[in-house]
Amino acid sequence: MLRAIGISKGTYRKRKKQGVPLDAPKYQTKKITVDGVIYSSIKEYCLSVGIKRSGYKYRAEKGFKVSRYRRPVEYNGEKYPSINALARALGLTRAKARALLGL
């Protein structure tokens, strides 16, 4: 029976104990809203802004704004999507790029 549903014995026991239907999806993603945009999961949001999930979790747990990851910067008349992008383009470390901008 369990093989037909595609779940393990441990999953079966856990679902029975918690009252979850046996045919429920294995993983349920949590929808999040950031700056008025709805994302189907934290992973989708992280991929769209170019950060790691651990960075998102850290900021969320500490109570920091999670929407302020990429701040556009301008250097010598050229615009960059973030300080990291500027650093990569110039072959600098992030700290040196921040120093160039006076941050």
Number of C-alpha atoms within 10 A of each C-alpha: 6 11 8 6 11 12 15 11 10 9 14 16 12 13 15 12 9 8 9 11 10 17 10 10 9 10 6 8 11 10 12 14 13 12 8 7 9 12 16 13 14 17 15 15 22 18 11 10 12 11 14 12 14 10 13 19 13 12 15 13 10 8 9 11 11 16 15 11 15 15 11 12 16 13 12 5 7 8 12 17 12 15 22 19 18 22 18 13 10 10 11 14 14 15 12 14 20 15 10 11 11 7 8
